[in-house]
């Protein structure tokens, strides 16, 4: 299938026919990269796709959730005290 590169504002673009977009499984966001002599357009899954399903399955299986503790920061490590002010007494 042939297409033209057309001006779009300060950029250039290619119009893709709807059937081609649907067949390729492209959504609103895509990933572009240069390959040998061309440009590859790939579907880009939305962030956290499948997380809800995975959590539901884990709950149904009774899997234990292991939450790693946040790493300590300098603020956590250094000895510090809350300085009381007159306003704290009110």
KAFEN-V73759 format. One record per pair of residues at least 12 apart in sequence whose ideal C-beta (glycine too) atoms are under 8 Angstrom apart, sorted by the first residue. I is the first residue (numbers start at 0). J is the second residue. D is the distance in whole Angstrom. If there is no record, write none. Layout:
BEGIN
((I J D) (I J D))
END
This chain:
BEGIN
((0 16 7) (0 19 7) (2 14 7) (2 15 7) (15 40 8) (23 40 7) (23 42 7) (24 42 5) (25 40 7) (25 42 5) (26 42 6) (26 43 7) (26 45 8) (28 43 5) (28 45 7) (29 41 6) (29 42 6) (29 43 5) (30 42 8) (30 43 4))
END
